[in-house]
Amino acid sequence: LNFEQYVVHRKALQKTVKSVQVVFHDMIVSGNKVVTRHTAHAIKNDGKQIKLQVIAIFEVRDGKIASCHELTHLLKGEKSDRDLGSRE
């Protein structure tokens, strides 16, 4: 995702998710790349819980995230929420 795509993605998530807590388990930095393995714990607007495992590669330019490539796996939640990591 670039920044504009992230904004679209974030707005789509706000239609479904009330709150999110992210727990970082691993972080590796090499040059301008940051790789993380983290878990997102979310509560949907209907009160149901979601848990996602995420592996992400961020590219940083001028102190800001310039791009993000991630793989998201639904650990807890409804099958209809499997696309939350890429929902637009």
N, CA, C and O atoms as a GROMACS GRO file, in nm:
protein
  352
    1LEU      N    1   0.083  -0.119   0.000
    1LEU     CA    2   0.000   0.000   0.000
    1LEU      C    3   0.087   0.124   0.000
    1LEU      O    4   0.190   0.129   0.067
    2ASN      N    5   0.046   0.223  -0.074
    2ASN     CA    6   0.105   0.353  -0.056
    2ASN      C    7   0.013   0.431   0.039
    2ASN      O    8  -0.087   0.377   0.086
    3PHE      N    9   0.045   0.556   0.068
    3PHE     CA   10  -0.030   0.630   0.169
    3PHE      C   11  -0.177   0.646   0.130
    3PHE      O   12  -0.266   0.628   0.212
    4GLU      N   13  -0.202   0.681   0.004
    4GLU     CA   14  -0.339   0.702  -0.041
    4GLU      C   15  -0.421   0.572  -0.030
    4GLU      O   16  -0.537   0.575   0.011
    5GLN      N   17  -0.359   0.460  -0.066
    5GLN     CA   18  -0.428   0.331  -0.054
    5GLN      C   19  -0.453   0.297   0.093
    5GLN      O   20  -0.556   0.239   0.126
    6TYR      N   21  -0.358   0.332   0.181
    6TYR     CA   22  -0.376   0.308   0.324
    6TYR      C   23  -0.496   0.386   0.376
    6TYR      O   24  -0.575   0.333   0.455
    7VAL      N   25  -0.511   0.510   0.334
    7VAL     CA   26  -0.624   0.592   0.379
    7VAL      C   27  -0.756   0.528   0.337
    7VAL      O   28  -0.849   0.522   0.417
    8VAL      N   29  -0.765   0.480   0.214
    8VAL     CA   30  -0.886   0.411   0.167
    8VAL      C   31  -0.911   0.286   0.251
    8VAL      O   32  -1.024   0.260   0.293
    9HIS      N   33  -0.805   0.208   0.276
    9HIS     CA   34  -0.816   0.086   0.356
    9HIS      C   35  -0.862   0.119   0.498
    9HIS      O   36  -0.951   0.051   0.552
   10ARG      N   37  -0.804   0.221   0.558
   10ARG     CA   38  -0.839   0.259   0.696
   10ARG      C   39  -0.986   0.302   0.705
   10ARG      O   40  -1.054   0.266   0.801
   11LYS      N   41  -1.034   0.376   0.609
   11LYS     CA   42  -1.175   0.418   0.608
   11LYS      C   43  -1.268   0.297   0.597
   11LYS      O   44  -1.373   0.294   0.660
   12ALA      N   45  -1.230   0.199   0.517
   12ALA     CA   46  -1.309   0.077   0.503
   12ALA      C   47  -1.314   0.002   0.636
   12ALA      O   48  -1.419  -0.050   0.674
   13LEU      N   49  -1.200  -0.005   0.706
   13LEU     CA   50  -1.197  -0.073   0.836
   13LEU      C   51  -1.285  -0.004   0.938
   13LEU      O   52  -1.350  -0.070   1.020
   14GLN      N   53  -1.288   0.128   0.936
   14GLN     CA   54  -1.367   0.204   1.033
   14GLN      C   55  -1.516   0.174   1.020
   14GLN      O   56  -1.590   0.194   1.116
   15LYS      N   57  -1.560   0.126   0.904
   15LYS     CA   58  -1.701   0.089   0.886
   15LYS      C   59  -1.734  -0.041   0.959
   15LYS      O   60  -1.851  -0.067   0.990
   16THR      N   61  -1.632  -0.123   0.987
   16THR     CA   62  -1.651  -0.256   1.047
   16THR      C   63  -1.599  -0.265   1.190
   16THR      O   64  -1.659  -0.333   1.273
   17VAL      N   65  -1.488  -0.197   1.218
   17VAL     CA   66  -1.415  -0.217   1.343
   17VAL      C   67  -1.426  -0.096   1.435
   17VAL      O   68  -1.407   0.018   1.394
   18LYS      N   69  -1.458  -0.126   1.563
   18LYS     CA   70  -1.470  -0.021   1.664
   18LYS      C   71  -1.336   0.013   1.727
   18LYS      O   72  -1.306   0.130   1.750
   19SER      N   73  -1.254  -0.090   1.754
   19SER     CA   74  -1.124  -0.065   1.817
   19SER      C   75  -1.027  -0.176   1.779
   19SER      O   76  -1.066  -0.288   1.748
   20VAL      N   77  -0.897  -0.141   1.782
   20VAL     CA   78  -0.790  -0.235   1.748
   20VAL      C   79  -0.675  -0.216   1.844
   20VAL      O   80  -0.637  -0.103   1.875
   21GLN      N   81  -0.619  -0.326   1.892
   21GLN     CA   82  -0.496  -0.324   1.971
   21GLN      C   83  -0.395  -0.409   1.896
   21GLN      O   84  -0.423  -0.524   1.862
   22VAL      N   85  -0.276  -0.354   1.871
   22VAL     CA   86  -0.172  -0.425   1.798
   22VAL      C   87  -0.059  -0.460   1.894
   22VAL      O   88  -0.012  -0.375   1.969
   23VAL      N   89  -0.017  -0.586   1.892
   23VAL     CA   90   0.093  -0.635   1.973
   23VAL      C   91   0.204  -0.680   1.879
   23VAL      O   92   0.185  -0.771   1.799
   24PHE      N   93   0.320  -0.615   1.890
   24PHE     CA   94   0.435  -0.651   1.806
   24PHE      C   95   0.515  -0.761   1.875
   24PHE      O   96   0.550  -0.748   1.992
   25HIS      N   97   0.543  -0.868   1.802
   25HIS     CA   98   0.619  -0.981   1.855
   25HIS      C   99   0.764  -0.978   1.807
   25HIS      O  100   0.856  -1.009   1.883
   26ASP      N  101   0.784  -0.941   1.681
   26ASP     CA  102   0.918  -0.935   1.623
   26ASP      C  103   0.928  -0.812   1.534
   26ASP      O  104   0.831  -0.772   1.470
   27MET      N  105   1.047  -0.752   1.532
   27MET     CA  106   1.074  -0.639   1.444
   27MET      C  107   1.219  -0.646   1.401
   27MET      O  108   1.309  -0.656   1.484
   28ILE      N  109   1.241  -0.641   1.270
   28ILE     CA  110   1.375  -0.645   1.214
   28ILE      C  111   1.392  -0.522   1.126
   28ILE      O  112   1.306  -0.492   1.043
   29VAL      N  113   1.503  -0.451   1.144
   29VAL     CA  114   1.530  -0.330   1.066
   29VAL      C  115   1.657  -0.353   0.985
   29VAL      O  116   1.759  -0.397   1.037
   30SER      N  117   1.649  -0.321   0.856
   30SER     CA  118   1.764  -0.330   0.768
   30SER      C  119   1.755  -0.215   0.668
   30SER      O  120   1.667  -0.213   0.582
   31GLY      N  121   1.847  -0.121   0.681
   31GLY     CA  122   1.843  -0.004   0.593
   31GLY      C  123   1.713   0.072   0.612
   31GLY      O  124   1.680   0.113   0.723
   32ASN      N  125   1.639   0.091   0.503
   32ASN     CA  126   1.512   0.163   0.512
   32ASN      C  127   1.392   0.068   0.517
   32ASN      O  128   1.278   0.110   0.494
   33LYS      N  129   1.416  -0.059   0.547
   33LYS     CA  130   1.309  -0.159   0.557
   33LYS      C  131   1.289  -0.201   0.702
   33LYS      O  132   1.385  -0.219   0.777
   34VAL      N  133   1.163  -0.217   0.740
   34VAL     CA  134   1.126  -0.266   0.872
   34VAL      C  135   1.030  -0.382   0.850
   34VAL      O  136   0.927  -0.368   0.783
   35VAL      N  137   1.063  -0.498   0.907
   35VAL     CA  138   0.978  -0.616   0.896
   35VAL      C  139   0.922  -0.646   1.034
   35VAL      O  140   0.996  -0.650   1.133
   36THR      N  141   0.792  -0.668   1.041
   36THR     CA  142   0.730  -0.699   1.170
   36THR      C  143   0.644  -0.824   1.160
   36THR      O  144   0.592  -0.858   1.054
   37ARG      N  145   0.631  -0.889   1.274
   37ARG     CA  146   0.529  -0.993   1.294
   37ARG      C  147   0.447  -0.943   1.411
   37ARG      O  148   0.499  -0.927   1.522
   38HIS      N  149   0.321  -0.919   1.386
   38HIS     CA  150   0.238  -0.865   1.494
   38HIS      C  151   0.098  -0.925   1.489
   38HIS      O  152   0.055  -0.981   1.388
   39THR      N  153   0.028  -0.911   1.598
   39THR     CA  154  -0.109  -0.959   1.611
   39THR      C  155  -0.200  -0.840   1.634
   39THR      O  156  -0.172  -0.754   1.717
   40ALA      N  157  -0.309  -0.836   1.558
   40ALA     CA  158  -0.409  -0.730   1.576
   40ALA      C  159  -0.532  -0.793   1.641
   40ALA      O  160  -0.589  -0.889   1.590
   41HIS      N  161  -0.571  -0.738   1.755
   41HIS     CA  162  -0.690  -0.780   1.827
   41HIS      C  163  -0.793  -0.670   1.805
   41HIS      O  164  -0.772  -0.556   1.846
   42ALA      N  165  -0.905  -0.703   1.742
   42ALA     CA  166  -1.004  -0.601   1.709
   42ALA      C  167  -1.140  -0.637   1.764
   42ALA      O  168  -1.173  -0.754   1.783
   43ILE      N  169  -1.217  -0.534   1.790
   43ILE     CA  170  -1.358  -0.551   1.828
   43ILE      C  171  -1.441  -0.483   1.719
   43ILE      O  172  -1.424  -0.365   1.691
   44LYS      N  173  -1.530  -0.560   1.660
   44LYS     CA  174  -1.614  -0.508   1.554
   44LYS      C  175  -1.725  -0.421   1.614
   44LYS      O  176  -1.750  -0.424   1.734
   45ASN      N  177  -1.788  -0.344   1.529
   45ASN     CA  178  -1.896  -0.258   1.574
   45ASN      C  179  -2.011  -0.337   1.637
   45ASN      O  180  -2.084  -0.283   1.720
   46ASP      N  181  -2.026  -0.465   1.598
   46ASP     CA  182  -2.131  -0.549   1.655
   46ASP      C  183  -2.086  -0.620   1.783
   46ASP      O  184  -2.161  -0.700   1.839
   47GLY      N  185  -1.964  -0.590   1.831
   47GLY     CA  186  -1.912  -0.648   1.955
   47GLY      C  187  -1.834  -0.777   1.938
   47GLY      O  188  -1.771  -0.823   2.033
   48LYS      N  189  -1.836  -0.836   1.820
   48LYS     CA  190  -1.762  -0.961   1.797
   48LYS      C  191  -1.614  -0.932   1.789
   48LYS      O  192  -1.572  -0.823   1.749
   49GLN      N  193  -1.532  -1.033   1.829
   49GLN     CA  194  -1.387  -1.016   1.833
   49GLN      C  195  -1.321  -1.078   1.710
   49GLN      O  196  -1.369  -1.176   1.654
   50ILE      N  197  -1.211  -1.016   1.670
   50ILE     CA  198  -1.130  -1.064   1.559
   50ILE      C  199  -0.985  -1.066   1.606
   50ILE      O  200  -0.941  -0.980   1.682
   51LYS      N  201  -0.911  -1.166   1.560
   51LYS     CA  202  -0.768  -1.173   1.589
   51LYS      C  203  -0.696  -1.206   1.458
   51LYS      O  204  -0.728  -1.305   1.392
   52LEU      N  205  -0.600  -1.122   1.422
   52LEU     CA  206  -0.526  -1.138   1.297
   52LEU      C  207  -0.377  -1.146   1.324
   52LEU      O  208  -0.322  -1.069   1.403
   53GLN      N  209  -0.310  -1.240   1.258
   53GLN     CA  210  -0.164  -1.248   1.259
   53GLN      C  211  -0.116  -1.176   1.134
   53GLN      O  212  -0.167  -1.202   1.025
   54VAL      N  213  -0.019  -1.087   1.147
   54VAL     CA  214   0.027  -1.006   1.034
   54VAL      C  215   0.180  -1.012   1.024
   54VAL      O  216   0.250  -0.999   1.124
   55ILE      N  217   0.228  -1.032   0.903
   55ILE     CA  218   0.370  -1.016   0.873
   55ILE      C  219   0.378  -0.903   0.771
   55ILE      O  220   0.315  -0.911   0.666
   56ALA      N  221   0.454  -0.799   0.802
   56ALA     CA  222   0.456  -0.680   0.718
   56ALA      C  223   0.599  -0.635   0.689
   56ALA      O  224   0.688  -0.647   0.773
   57ILE      N  225   0.617  -0.582   0.569
   57ILE     CA  226   0.743  -0.519   0.531
   57ILE      C  227   0.712  -0.373   0.499
   57ILE      O  228   0.638  -0.344   0.405
   58PHE      N  229   0.770  -0.284   0.577
   58PHE     CA  230   0.751  -0.141   0.558
   58PHE      C  231   0.875  -0.081   0.495
   58PHE      O  232   0.987  -0.119   0.530
   59GLU      N  233   0.857   0.012   0.403
   59GLU     CA  234   0.968   0.090   0.348
   59GLU      C  235   0.954   0.231   0.403
   59GLU      O  236   0.848   0.293   0.392
   60VAL      N  237   1.062   0.281   0.463
   60VAL     CA  238   1.060   0.412   0.526
   60VAL      C  239   1.142   0.510   0.443
   60VAL      O  240   1.256   0.483   0.406
   61ARG      N  241   1.080   0.625   0.413
   61ARG     CA  242   1.151   0.733   0.343
   61ARG      C  243   1.125   0.864   0.416
   61ARG      O  244   1.010   0.896   0.447
   62ASP      N  245   1.230   0.938   0.442
   62ASP     CA  246   1.219   1.068   0.511
   62ASP      C  247   1.144   1.055   0.644
   62ASP      O  248   1.067   1.144   0.681
   63GLY      N  249   1.168   0.944   0.714
   63GLY     CA  250   1.109   0.924   0.846
   63GLY      C  251   0.962   0.886   0.844
   63GLY      O  252   0.897   0.884   0.949
   64LYS      N  253   0.908   0.854   0.725
   64LYS     CA  254   0.767   0.817   0.713
   64LYS      C  255   0.754   0.684   0.640
   64LYS      O  256   0.840   0.648   0.560
   65ILE      N  257   0.647   0.612   0.669
   65ILE     CA  258   0.622   0.488   0.598
   65ILE      C  259   0.580   0.523   0.455
   65ILE      O  260   0.479   0.590   0.434
   66ALA      N  261   0.659   0.476   0.358
   66ALA     CA  262   0.631   0.506   0.217
   66ALA      C  263   0.551   0.395   0.150
   66ALA      O  264   0.474   0.420   0.058
   67SER      N  265   0.570   0.271   0.197
   67SER     CA  266   0.493   0.160   0.142
   67SER      C  267   0.488   0.047   0.244
   67SER      O  268   0.568   0.040   0.337
   68CYS      N  269   0.391  -0.041   0.223
   68CYS     CA  270   0.374  -0.156   0.312
   68CYS      C  271   0.325  -0.274   0.231
   68CYS      O  272   0.230  -0.264   0.154
   69HIS      N  273   0.392  -0.386   0.250
   69HIS     CA  274   0.348  -0.513   0.191
   69HIS      C  275   0.324  -0.605   0.310
   69HIS      O  276   0.412  -0.624   0.394
   70GLU      N  277   0.202  -0.661   0.317
   70GLU     CA  278   0.176  -0.745   0.433
   70GLU      C  279   0.094  -0.868   0.396
   70GLU      O  280   0.020  -0.870   0.298
   71LEU      N  281   0.110  -0.968   0.480
   71LEU     CA  282   0.034  -1.092   0.471
   71LEU      C  283  -0.043  -1.104   0.601
   71LEU      O  284   0.015  -1.104   0.710
   72THR      N  285  -0.174  -1.115   0.589
   72THR     CA  286  -0.261  -1.118   0.707
   72THR      C  287  -0.336  -1.250   0.711
   72THR      O  288  -0.388  -1.297   0.610
   73HIS      N  289  -0.340  -1.311   0.830
   73HIS     CA  290  -0.407  -1.439   0.849
   73HIS      C  291  -0.508  -1.426   0.964
   73HIS      O  292  -0.472  -1.389   1.075
   74LEU      N  293  -0.634  -1.458   0.935
   74LEU     CA  294  -0.739  -1.451   1.036
   74LEU      C  295  -0.726  -1.569   1.132
   74LEU      O  296  -0.738  -1.684   1.091
   75LEU      N  297  -0.701  -1.540   1.259
   75LEU     CA  298  -0.690  -1.645   1.361
   75LEU      C  299  -0.822  -1.666   1.434
   75LEU      O  300  -0.853  -1.777   1.477
   76LYS      N  301  -0.900  -1.558   1.449
   76LYS     CA  302  -1.029  -1.566   1.519
   76LYS      C  303  -1.123  -1.468   1.452
   76LYS      O  304  -1.088  -1.353   1.426
   77GLY      N  305  -1.244  -1.515   1.423
   77GLY     CA  306  -1.343  -1.430   1.360
   77GLY      C  307  -1.421  -1.505   1.255
   77GLY      O  308  -1.400  -1.625   1.233
   78GLU      N  309  -1.510  -1.435   1.190
   78GLU     CA  310  -1.596  -1.494   1.089
   78GLU      C  311  -1.524  -1.500   0.954
   78GLU      O  312  -1.438  -1.417   0.925
   79LYS      N  313  -1.560  -1.599   0.873
   79LYS     CA  314  -1.497  -1.611   0.740
   79LYS      C  315  -1.512  -1.484   0.660
   79LYS      O  316  -1.424  -1.451   0.580
   80SER      N  317  -1.620  -1.412   0.679
   80SER     CA  318  -1.643  -1.288   0.604
   80SER      C  319  -1.541  -1.179   0.639
   80SER      O  320  -1.530  -1.079   0.568
   81ASP      N  321  -1.467  -1.199   0.747
   81ASP     CA  322  -1.366  -1.102   0.790
   81ASP      C  323  -1.226  -1.139   0.742
   81ASP      O  324  -1.129  -1.073   0.779
   82ARG      N  325  -1.213  -1.243   0.661
   82ARG     CA  326  -1.081  -1.286   0.614
   82ARG      C  327  -1.012  -1.180   0.530
   82ARG      O  328  -0.890  -1.182   0.516
   83ASP      N  329  -1.089  -1.086   0.472
   83ASP     CA  330  -1.031  -0.984   0.385
   83ASP      C  331  -0.997  -0.855   0.459
   83ASP      O  332  -0.962  -0.756   0.396
   84LEU      N  333  -1.007  -0.853   0.591
   84LEU     CA  334  -0.984  -0.728   0.666
   84LEU      C  335  -0.847  -0.667   0.639
   84LEU      O  336  -0.832  -0.545   0.637
   85GLY      N  337  -0.748  -0.750   0.617
   85GLY     CA  338  -0.614  -0.698   0.592
   85GLY      C  339  -0.600  -0.624   0.460
   85GLY      O  340  -0.506  -0.548   0.440
   86SER      N  341  -0.694  -0.648   0.368
   86SER     CA  342  -0.686  -0.584   0.237
   86SER      C  343  -0.816  -0.514   0.197
   86SER      O  344  -0.830  -0.469   0.084
   87ARG      N  345  -0.909  -0.507   0.289
   87ARG     CA  346  -1.040  -0.449   0.257
   87ARG      C  347  -1.029  -0.304   0.213
   87ARG      O  348  -0.954  -0.226   0.272
   88GLU      N  349  -1.102  -0.270   0.109
   88GLU     CA  350  -1.106  -0.132   0.060
   88GLU      C  351  -1.247  -0.079   0.061
   88GLU      O  352  -1.270   0.035   0.022
   0.00000   0.00000   0.00000
